[in-house]
Amino acid sequence: MECRTVLIWSLVNNKHHKQLTEREQQILGVMPLIKKLFPGINYYSITGFGQVMVRCVVPVLKKMFPELLKKTEDEITPQMKTKIATFLHSDGYEWQDSSKWMLEFNKLLAAN
C-alpha cells in the first residue's frame, strides 16, 4: 500500500502538515494505514483509536521511517508517497488483551 508521505510525516512528528487533506485529518483517513500495519486489528471506539495510534501506529511509523523525524515540513511535498508494509497481525483486540502479542510487538519494534 502506498500512503501520502505528508500523513506519515504528520503522525511521526505529531504536527499538522499544511498539505494534509481534510479526510487525512479524520479517523477515516487513517484507518487504511492502521489496517495495513496491523491486519485484523479492532478498536471500535474513539478511545480505542487513540490508544492504537499512541501505543502501536506512531511507534511503528517512527521505527519504519526515522528519516521523517529529521525532515522539515517544506521538505515533504504533496506528491510524495511512502510504501507501507504489514508490521504485525492482530486478531481483534489482541493488541490490548494479549501479553504474547505485546511481547511480539515489542520484539519487532526493538529489532534492527
Beta strands, then each sheet from edge to edge (+ up, - down):
strand 1: 2-4
strand 2: 81-83
sheet 1: 1+ 2-
end
